[in-house]
Amino acid sequence: MKKKQESKAVFLPAELYTKIEERAKATNFGSVDKYVEFVLKEVVAEEQGVEEKAFNEEDEEEVKRRLRNLGYLD
């Protein structure tokens, strides 16, 4: 059985809430809460991915070599 996570409140300006509410209704999200949770999880995951190096040094050098050969790098 999945343990229910504790929730915390976040306050948004009414105008922003209304825009999010409209967008949530136009998608498969059942509520503003679910939509905002999804978006924030995506942002946090993306941010964490930035912290991790996308290429190792060997891959990075290969990309640079190819870009030089194509004339994009000096």
Secondary structure as UniProt FT lines:
FT   HELIX           14..25
FT   TURN            26..28
FT   HELIX           32..51
FT   HELIX           57..69
FT   TURN            70..71
//
